[in-house]
Amino acid sequence: MPNHPITQSPNSLITQSPILSIIGGTGKQGTALAARFAKAGVPIILGSRDAPRGADAANVLNARLNLQNVSGTSNRDAAKQGDIVLLSVPYDGMQPILEDLYDAVENKIVINIASSLDPEKKTRAKIPAEGSITSQVQNFFGERARVVAAFQNISPEKLESEDANIDSDVLVCGGDKDAREKVIALCKQAGIDAFDVGVLANAVAVETLTAVLIAVNVKYKVKGAGIRLTSVPRG
């Protein structure tokens, strides 16, 4: 069947969705994720180091998409107000942001989308001392938050597609099954197939796979190489 453009969900759906706060939501990946989920009716809060910048970015996105379900504020306030907190920040600048969010993420689901890449050559994986960035984030927050890895292997180009469904899969892993299931359900709402790939220790595989996909992009001169699981039930 052909895909159809995404349209905004009815307001009744918006009230049933968890609030998704995107920390670093004014960057390329964060904006692409915000647009995809906002068009699916998910309430979005864009977080920025500067609250007025976050508000301005939200106004721009609402105007571009003809929506009203995107707001913007500081990173800390965004995290406080959201049900699910998505970290769309580069690894090398993540630590001060984690410190700022420490008290704001209590009892929240936190999504890490950063990948374990060599900063000097992103076609190579570079595994951090704690095994994965997601493990590092979970260790920092401890029992305050449930941290999962997701969206490492899907490009902004795919997220910005007008197709109702995306032909790349999202791999979701983390130490809490309920958190994984909630993130998978959120993805489904936005036309993204997501799959539970297990425990937190598996985040190293998810994060380093990004280097492989970047190498494919470079070798074959394409944008947005992704993965698609076979022999799994969908829908």
Backbone as CSV, one residue per row, in Angstrom:
resi,resn,N_x,N_y,N_z,CA_x,CA_y,CA_z,C_x,C_y,C_z
1,MET,0.841,-1.194,0.000,0.000,0.000,0.000,0.877,1.246,0.000
2,PRO,0.470,2.299,-0.716,1.268,3.506,-0.733,1.193,4.223,0.600
3,ASN,2.272,4.944,0.930,2.266,5.730,2.145,1.511,7.028,1.905
4,HIS,0.998,7.620,2.970,0.274,8.871,2.878,0.935,9.884,3.792
5,PRO,0.853,11.163,3.470,1.468,12.180,4.318,0.912,12.140,5.729
6,ILE,1.762,12.481,6.679,1.338,12.549,8.068,0.437,13.763,8.246
7,THR,-0.612,13.620,8.985,-1.469,14.742,9.334,-1.563,14.824,10.839
8,GLN,-1.887,16.005,11.334,-1.996,16.187,12.777,-3.132,15.357,13.334
9,SER,-2.899,14.724,14.464,-3.926,13.918,15.104,-4.967,14.818,15.748
10,PRO,-6.180,14.314,15.952,-7.192,15.098,16.651,-6.741,15.456,18.056
11,ASN,-7.302,16.539,18.594,-6.919,16.983,19.928,-7.148,15.909,20.977
12,SER,-8.137,15.043,20.767,-8.399,13.975,21.739,-7.226,13.035,21.853
13,LEU,-6.470,12.857,20.747,-5.291,12.004,20.794,-4.158,12.694,21.524
14,ILE,-4.041,14.020,21.344,-2.951,14.761,21.963,-2.996,14.606,23.478
15,THR,-4.209,14.658,24.068,-4.313,14.585,25.515,-3.949,13.202,26.037
16,GLN,-3.984,12.183,25.183,-3.677,10.830,25.608,-2.189,10.507,25.480
17,SER,-1.430,11.356,24.853,-0.021,11.087,24.610,0.831,11.548,25.782
18,PRO,1.937,10.852,26.048,2.887,11.383,27.014,3.519,12.651,26.467
19,ILE,3.897,13.548,27.356,4.599,14.764,26.933,6.058,14.404,26.694
20,LEU,6.551,14.719,25.507,7.933,14.418,25.139,8.763,15.691,25.206
21,SER,9.713,15.725,26.118,10.639,16.851,26.229,11.937,16.497,25.518
22,ILE,12.341,17.342,24.583,13.544,17.089,23.800,14.613,18.080,24.226
23,ILE,15.612,17.570,24.924,16.709,18.400,25.422,17.726,18.565,24.293
24,GLY,18.015,19.810,23.943,18.782,20.056,22.733,17.862,20.024,21.526
25,GLY,16.621,20.398,21.742,15.611,20.290,20.699,15.728,21.309,19.593
26,THR,16.696,22.222,19.696,16.868,23.216,18.642,17.918,22.790,17.618
27,GLY,18.584,21.655,17.829,19.560,21.137,16.866,18.886,20.353,15.758
28,LYS,19.685,19.862,14.800,19.130,19.199,13.615,18.356,17.936,13.970
29,GLN,18.981,17.032,14.737,18.313,15.778,15.087,17.122,16.033,15.999
30,GLY,17.302,16.927,16.966,16.214,17.236,17.881,15.018,17.841,17.174
31,THR,15.278,18.744,16.228,14.190,19.366,15.476,13.470,18.344,14.610
32,ALA,14.227,17.431,13.994,13.617,16.394,13.153,12.732,15.470,13.986
33,LEU,13.208,15.084,15.163,12.394,14.251,16.053,11.152,15.006,16.522
34,ALA,11.335,16.272,16.878,10.200,17.077,17.325,9.138,17.175,16.244
35,ALA,9.555,17.412,15.010,8.601,17.544,13.907,7.839,16.245,13.682
36,ARG,8.554,15.132,13.679,7.912,13.831,13.440,6.859,13.536,14.512
37,PHE,7.218,13.729,15.773,6.282,13.406,16.849,5.176,14.445,16.980
38,ALA,5.491,15.703,16.737,4.458,16.740,16.813,3.381,16.505,15.768
39,LYS,3.780,16.116,14.560,2.804,15.847,13.501,1.923,14.644,13.836
40,ALA,2.412,13.786,14.719,1.625,12.626,15.148,0.733,12.941,16.344
41,GLY,0.747,14.192,16.798,-0.121,14.597,17.894,0.490,14.532,19.270
42,VAL,1.795,14.288,19.362,2.466,14.208,20.662,2.788,15.620,21.150
43,PRO,2.438,15.971,22.388,2.843,17.273,22.924,4.366,17.321,23.089
44,ILE,4.984,18.352,22.550,6.440,18.472,22.532,6.877,19.700,23.317
45,ILE,7.925,19.548,24.118,8.583,20.688,24.754,10.035,20.691,24.293
46,LEU,10.444,21.751,23.615,11.826,21.887,23.172,12.641,22.531,24.283
47,GLY,13.712,21.875,24.687,14.596,22.424,25.692,15.831,23.031,25.060
48,SER,16.271,24.146,25.623,17.478,24.816,25.148,18.215,25.371,26.355
49,ARG,19.516,25.608,26.208,20.252,26.236,27.306,19.681,27.615,27.618
50,ASP,19.089,28.243,26.606,18.500,29.567,26.739,16.993,29.448,26.520
51,ALA,16.193,29.739,27.550,14.742,29.543,27.465,14.095,30.304,26.307
52,PRO,14.441,31.585,26.079,13.838,32.288,24.937,14.165,31.636,23.594
53,ARG,15.362,31.092,23.477,15.703,30.404,22.228,14.823,29.170,22.037
54,GLY,14.577,28.439,23.115,13.687,27.287,23.027,12.283,27.691,22.623
55,ALA,11.787,28.795,23.201,10.448,29.275,22.858,10.382,29.722,21.401
56,ASP,11.430,30.410,20.942,11.466,30.858,19.544,11.460,29.665,18.591
57,ALA,12.258,28.638,18.914,12.314,27.445,18.059,10.952,26.757,17.999
58,ALA,10.252,26.733,19.118,8.916,26.130,19.146,7.942,26.911,18.270
59,ASN,8.011,28.238,18.339,7.131,29.071,17.514,7.389,28.841,16.031
60,VAL,8.656,28.728,15.667,9.015,28.483,14.269,8.473,27.134,13.808
61,LEU,8.633,26.113,14.647,8.177,24.772,14.271,6.651,24.717,14.166
62,ASN,5.961,25.337,15.107,4.497,25.380,15.031,4.025,26.055,13.749
63,ALA,4.679,27.167,13.398,4.288,27.895,12.190,4.569,27.067,10.938
64,ARG,5.718,26.403,10.913,6.091,25.616,9.729,5.158,24.435,9.528
65,LEU,4.739,23.812,10.619,3.916,22.607,10.529,2.421,22.886,10.689
66,ASN,2.084,24.153,10.949,0.690,24.531,11.204,0.123,23.744,12.383
67,LEU,0.873,23.746,13.474,0.497,23.033,14.691,0.477,23.988,15.877
68,GLN,0.029,23.481,17.007,0.028,24.272,18.236,0.486,23.448,19.442
69,ASN,1.044,22.276,19.200,1.389,21.391,20.319,2.883,21.352,20.628
70,VAL,3.628,22.372,20.179,5.054,22.471,20.487,5.287,23.726,21.317
71,SER,5.962,23.574,22.446,6.359,24.712,23.270,7.855,24.626,23.519
72,GLY,8.428,25.686,24.072,9.868,25.690,24.303,10.241,26.443,25.556
73,THR,11.310,26.000,26.199,11.766,26.626,27.430,13.217,26.206,27.677
74,SER,13.688,26.351,28.893,15.043,25.907,29.231,15.094,24.384,29.308
75,ASN,16.307,23.844,29.224,16.465,22.390,29.329,15.881,21.857,30.636
76,ARG,16.197,22.521,31.718,15.765,22.045,33.037,14.239,22.074,33.171
77,ASP,13.628,23.173,32.754,12.172,23.270,32.855,11.486,22.288,31.911
78,ALA,12.079,22.082,30.743,11.516,21.102,29.804,11.514,19.712,30.428
79,ALA,12.617,19.351,31.066,12.710,18.030,31.698,11.700,17.884,32.828
80,LYS,11.508,18.938,33.601,10.543,18.892,34.704,9.125,18.659,34.198
81,GLN,8.799,19.270,33.068,7.419,19.253,32.577,7.082,18.014,31.749
82,GLY,8.083,17.304,31.258,7.834,16.170,30.375,7.632,14.860,31.117
83,ASP,6.998,13.920,30.432,6.884,12.553,30.941,8.068,11.708,30.486
84,ILE,8.487,11.935,29.247,9.647,11.267,28.663,10.631,12.347,28.250
85,VAL,11.888,12.183,28.640,12.922,13.184,28.365,13.918,12.595,27.379
86,LEU,14.030,13.203,26.222,14.927,12.720,25.177,16.152,13.621,25.109
87,LEU,17.330,13.023,25.252,18.590,13.772,25.212,19.107,13.834,23.784
88,SER,18.933,14.972,23.133,19.445,15.165,21.780,20.636,16.106,21.844
89,VAL,21.672,15.647,22.517,22.873,16.460,22.730,24.103,15.621,22.400
90,PRO,25.158,16.246,21.871,26.375,15.495,21.557,27.048,14.987,22.825
91,TYR,27.709,13.862,22.695,28.327,13.229,23.853,29.357,14.133,24.522
92,ASP,30.144,14.850,23.715,31.220,15.651,24.309,30.698,16.851,25.109
93,GLY,29.431,17.198,24.951,28.862,18.288,25.738,27.762,17.833,26.679
94,MET,27.680,16.534,26.911,26.549,15.988,27.656,26.651,16.161,29.166
95,GLN,27.845,16.050,29.743,27.971,15.992,31.199,27.369,17.196,31.920
96,PRO,27.676,18.442,31.522,27.052,19.566,32.238,25.534,19.592,32.104
97,ILE,25.008,19.078,31.005,23.558,19.025,30.829,22.957,17.990,31.776
98,LEU,23.621,16.832,31.908,23.145,15.819,32.857,23.116,16.375,34.276
99,GLU,24.143,17.118,34.638,24.197,17.706,35.977,23.052,18.688,36.193
100,ASP,22.739,19.460,35.159,21.649,20.431,35.247,20.291,19.740,35.384
101,LEU,20.170,18.559,34.783,18.887,17.855,34.765,18.697,16.900,35.935
102,TYR,19.700,16.739,36.770,19.705,15.667,37.769,18.423,15.635,38.607
103,ASP,18.007,16.775,39.131,16.812,16.807,39.972,15.518,16.830,39.162
104,ALA,15.623,17.131,37.875,14.423,17.316,37.052,13.901,16.020,36.442
105,VAL,14.719,14.970,36.444,14.318,13.737,35.745,13.840,12.640,36.693
106,GLU,13.613,12.979,37.938,13.201,11.953,38.901,11.896,11.294,38.456
107,ASN,11.922,9.960,38.450,10.777,9.131,38.044,10.401,9.286,36.568
108,LYS,11.340,9.748,35.758,11.074,9.915,34.322,11.762,8.806,33.527
109,ILE,11.289,8.641,32.300,12.014,7.852,31.305,12.930,8.804,30.557
110,VAL,14.196,8.442,30.445,15.178,9.261,29.731,15.690,8.468,28.534
111,ILE,15.641,9.071,27.359,16.126,8.432,26.138,17.459,9.052,25.745
112,ASN,18.474,8.216,25.606,19.742,8.668,25.030,19.773,8.307,23.554
113,ILE,20.062,9.297,22.701,20.169,9.017,21.270,21.605,9.140,20.768
114,ALA,22.537,9.504,21.653,23.931,9.669,21.237,24.569,8.316,20.940
115,SER,25.516,8.319,20.012,26.201,7.091,19.594,27.664,7.116,20.000
116,SER,28.229,5.921,20.154,29.633,5.781,20.550,30.521,5.841,19.309
117,LEU,30.910,7.057,18.942,31.698,7.283,17.735,33.031,7.921,18.074
118,ASP,34.025,7.668,17.237,35.302,8.352,17.339,35.099,9.781,16.846
119,PRO,35.308,10.792,17.698,35.046,12.170,17.263,35.919,12.618,16.101
120,GLU,37.064,11.959,15.918,37.957,12.340,14.824,37.601,11.649,13.518
121,LYS,36.878,10.545,13.582,36.474,9.817,12.379,35.211,9.034,12.703
122,LYS,34.074,9.594,12.333,32.798,9.041,12.782,32.397,7.750,12.085
123,THR,33.194,7.295,11.135,32.963,5.966,10.567,33.585,4.882,11.440
124,ARG,34.182,5.272,12.561,34.764,4.313,13.504,34.043,4.413,14.840
125,ALA,33.802,3.266,15.437,33.198,3.239,16.770,34.269,3.505,17.825
126,LYS,33.868,4.123,18.916,34.758,4.337,20.055,33.939,4.117,21.321
127,ILE,34.201,3.011,21.997,33.391,2.609,23.145,33.888,3.311,24.408
128,PRO,33.018,4.004,25.131,33.439,4.668,26.370,33.753,3.660,27.465
129,ALA,34.406,4.135,28.507,34.871,3.252,29.580,33.730,2.485,30.242
130,GLU,32.549,3.084,30.310,31.426,2.430,30.985,30.645,1.499,30.064
131,GLY,31.165,1.256,28.863,30.546,0.302,27.950,29.667,0.931,26.905
132,SER,28.920,1.952,27.289,28.076,2.688,26.349,27.732,4.034,26.963
133,ILE,27.325,4.967,26.114,26.884,6.270,26.614,25.616,6.103,27.439
134,THR,24.734,5.221,26.994,23.483,4.990,27.717,23.755,4.469,29.124
135,SER,24.713,3.561,29.260,25.090,3.066,30.588,25.638,4.194,31.447
136,GLN,26.420,5.059,30.835,26.990,6.188,31.565,25.881,7.109,32.084
137,VAL,24.884,7.370,31.246,23.758,8.216,31.667,22.974,7.539,32.792
138,GLN,22.722,6.233,32.653,21.999,5.508,33.703,22.780,5.507,35.007
139,ASN,24.081,5.300,34.938,24.906,5.309,36.143,24.887,6.677,36.815
140,PHE,24.855,7.727,36.014,24.838,9.082,36.580,23.521,9.347,37.309
141,PHE,22.414,9.005,36.684,21.112,9.266,37.294,20.733,8.228,38.342
142,GLY,21.322,7.037,38.266,21.003,5.994,39.229,19.534,5.620,39.184
143,GLU,18.928,5.471,40.359,17.527,5.055,40.437,16.549,6.205,40.205
144,ARG,17.064,7.401,39.969,16.177,8.548,39.750,15.395,8.411,38.449
145,ALA,16.021,7.781,37.450,15.409,7.723,36.118,15.656,6.365,35.490
146,ARG,14.807,6.031,34.523,14.957,4.799,33.745,15.448,5.196,32.358
147,VAL,16.659,4.792,32.031,17.315,5.257,30.809,17.280,4.168,29.745
148,VAL,16.934,4.554,28.537,16.949,3.632,27.402,17.731,4.258,26.259
149,ALA,18.247,3.401,25.393,18.872,3.834,24.137,17.848,3.682,23.021
150,ALA,17.766,4.677,22.153,16.864,4.616,20.994,17.242,5.711,20.007
151,PHE,16.888,5.523,18.754,17.044,6.508,17.675,18.490,6.712,17.223
152,GLN,19.425,5.852,17.680,20.806,6.003,17.225,20.958,5.729,15.735
153,ASN,20.110,4.885,15.186,20.330,4.352,13.839,19.340,4.874,12.811
154,ILE,18.738,6.013,13.093,17.779,6.610,12.159,18.178,8.064,11.915
155,SER,18.216,8.456,10.665,18.766,9.756,10.289,17.703,10.849,10.311
156,PRO,18.130,12.119,10.419,17.171,13.225,10.313,16.412,13.204,8.997
157,GLU,17.082,12.767,7.930,16.419,12.716,6.620,15.216,11.773,6.645
158,LYS,15.365,10.633,7.323,14.244,9.701,7.442,13.129,10.293,8.308
159,LEU,13.517,10.926,9.407,12.527,11.497,10.311,11.734,12.613,9.650
160,GLU,12.385,13.363,8.770,11.733,14.493,8.110,10.896,14.074,6.911
161,SER,10.926,12.799,6.558,10.142,12.314,5.432,8.655,12.567,5.663
162,GLU,7.943,12.887,4.585,6.502,13.109,4.682,5.712,11.797,4.689
163,ASP,6.402,10.674,4.483,5.708,9.389,4.499,5.149,9.103,5.890
164,ALA,3.994,8.474,5.923,3.371,8.144,7.203,4.197,7.121,7.974
165,ASN,4.889,6.236,7.255,5.731,5.227,7.892,7.158,5.342,7.383
166,ILE,8.100,5.017,8.238,9.526,5.110,7.920,10.058,3.711,7.659
167,ASP,10.924,3.567,6.648,11.418,2.236,6.285,12.681,1.838,7.038
168,SER,13.003,2.536,8.122,14.107,2.157,9.005,13.542,1.840,10.382
169,ASP,14.139,0.867,11.049,13.680,0.462,12.372,14.488,1.143,13.466
170,VAL,13.850,1.318,14.617,14.511,1.850,15.805,14.715,0.707,16.792
171,LEU,15.931,0.583,17.300,16.270,-0.437,18.288,16.243,0.202,19.671
172,VAL,15.520,-0.419,20.592,15.326,0.145,21.926,15.846,-0.838,22.965
173,CYS,16.762,-0.384,23.812,17.254,-1.251,24.888,17.441,-0.434,26.160
174,GLY,17.428,-1.132,27.279,17.586,-0.478,28.568,17.261,-1.446,29.686
175,GLY,17.471,-1.003,30.905,17.331,-1.890,32.049,15.924,-2.089,32.560
176,ASP,14.952,-1.349,32.021,13.583,-1.427,32.517,12.636,-1.768,31.370
177,LYS,11.941,-2.897,31.489,11.069,-3.365,30.406,9.927,-2.400,30.138
178,ASP,9.311,-1.879,31.196,8.195,-0.951,31.016,8.638,0.306,30.274
179,ALA,9.824,0.806,30.587,10.339,1.990,29.892,10.546,1.698,28.413
180,ARG,11.095,0.526,28.110,11.286,0.153,26.704,9.945,0.101,25.974
181,GLU,8.952,-0.499,26.617,7.640,-0.633,25.981,6.987,0.725,25.739
182,LYS,7.166,1.650,26.658,6.576,2.984,26.490,7.236,3.730,25.333
183,VAL,8.540,3.586,25.186,9.238,4.241,24.073,8.815,3.616,22.746
184,ILE,8.666,2.305,22.721,8.212,1.619,21.501,6.809,2.086,21.121
185,ALA,5.926,2.232,22.105,4.567,2.712,21.834,4.581,4.138,21.300
186,LEU,5.460,4.967,21.834,5.595,6.341,21.351,6.034,6.356,19.893
187,CYS,6.997,5.500,19.564,7.469,5.404,18.179,6.341,4.990,17.243
188,LYS,5.565,4.020,17.667,4.466,3.525,16.832,3.488,4.639,16.512
189,GLN,3.238,5.511,17.473,2.311,6.617,17.258,2.786,7.523,16.120
190,ALA,4.104,7.594,15.917,4.673,8.461,14.888,5.027,7.710,13.610
191,GLY,4.504,6.484,13.453,4.758,5.736,12.233,6.149,5.148,12.140
192,ILE,6.774,4.896,13.287,8.124,4.338,13.336,8.058,2.949,13.955
193,ASP,8.576,1.949,13.256,8.665,0.602,13.818,9.851,0.541,14.773
194,ALA,9.584,0.190,16.019,10.635,0.079,17.028,10.548,-1.292,17.677
195,PHE,11.706,-1.812,18.080,11.773,-3.174,18.604,12.598,-3.216,19.884
196,ASP,12.139,-4.039,20.814,12.832,-4.261,22.076,14.014,-5.183,21.812
197,VAL,15.222,-4.661,21.988,16.425,-5.470,21.743,17.176,-5.768,23.038
198,GLY,16.459,-5.668,24.163,17.025,-6.197,25.386,17.572,-5.196,26.376
199,VAL,18.485,-5.699,27.180,18.936,-5.016,28.387,19.935,-3.905,28.088
200,LEU,20.276,-3.174,29.138,21.158,-2.016,29.019,22.512,-2.365,28.421
201,ALA,23.030,-3.552,28.738,24.344,-3.953,28.220,24.373,-3.995,26.696
202,ASN,23.218,-4.166,26.070,23.163,-4.231,24.610,23.275,-2.867,23.944
203,ALA,23.252,-1.808,24.735,23.356,-0.465,24.163,24.669,-0.273,23.411
204,VAL,25.705,-0.988,23.799,26.986,-0.854,23.093,26.832,-1.241,21.631
205,ALA,26.031,-2.269,21.347,25.820,-2.689,19.958,24.993,-1.671,19.189
206,VAL,23.957,-1.143,19.837,23.089,-0.157,19.184,23.866,1.120,18.878
207,GLU,24.651,1.579,19.851,25.385,2.837,19.681,26.503,2.733,18.652
208,THR,27.207,1.616,18.629,28.327,1.494,17.693,27.868,1.161,16.282
209,LEU,26.661,0.642,16.124,26.130,0.372,14.789,26.042,1.648,13.958
210,THR,25.904,2.783,14.618,25.832,4.058,13.903,27.074,4.291,13.059
211,ALA,28.239,3.904,13.565,29.473,4.067,12.792,29.414,3.262,11.501
212,VAL,28.837,2.076,11.564,28.681,1.237,10.371,27.782,1.934,9.350
213,LEU,26.678,2.498,9.809,25.744,3.164,8.905,26.358,4.418,8.283
214,ILE,27.145,5.146,9.060,27.839,6.313,8.505,28.835,5.874,7.442
215,ALA,29.539,4.766,7.693,30.475,4.232,6.697,29.744,3.845,5.413
216,VAL,28.553,3.284,5.541,27.737,2.947,4.365,27.356,4.218,3.606
217,ASN,26.950,5.250,4.327,26.617,6.525,3.683,27.784,7.057,2.866
218,VAL,28.972,6.995,3.460,30.168,7.523,2.791,30.536,6.674,1.581
219,LYS,30.570,5.367,1.766,30.990,4.454,0.700,30.065,4.534,-0.505
220,TYR,28.766,4.562,-0.250,27.797,4.474,-1.343,27.156,5.820,-1.689
221,LYS,27.703,6.889,-1.068,27.263,8.257,-1.387,25.744,8.409,-1.264
222,VAL,25.230,7.994,-0.117,23.804,8.111,0.169,23.622,8.872,1.483
223,LYS,22.392,9.262,1.745,22.045,9.869,3.025,21.011,8.986,3.718
224,GLY,21.180,8.831,4.993,20.137,8.165,5.761,20.094,6.665,5.677
225,ALA,21.249,5.994,5.490,21.245,4.532,5.558,20.722,4.101,6.927
226,GLY,19.892,3.065,6.928,19.332,2.578,8.184,19.306,1.070,8.199
227,ILE,18.612,0.507,9.163,18.496,-0.944,9.255,17.020,-1.324,9.249
228,ARG,16.752,-2.537,8.805,15.391,-3.069,8.767,15.460,-4.523,9.209
229,LEU,14.820,-4.857,10.316,14.836,-6.222,10.823,13.961,-7.120,9.958
230,THR,14.412,-8.355,9.791,13.643,-9.332,9.026,13.035,-10.367,9.967
231,SER,12.010,-11.051,9.483,11.385,-12.178,10.198,10.819,-11.794,11.559
232,VAL,10.393,-10.538,11.706,9.776,-10.104,12.959,8.354,-9.620,12.667
233,PRO,7.430,-9.816,13.607,6.057,-9.337,13.387,5.996,-7.818,13.429
234,ARG,5.151,-7.254,12.585,4.980,-5.802,12.533,3.501,-5.450,12.652
235,GLY,3.272,-4.222,13.087,1.904,-3.743,13.173,1.255,-4.031,14.506
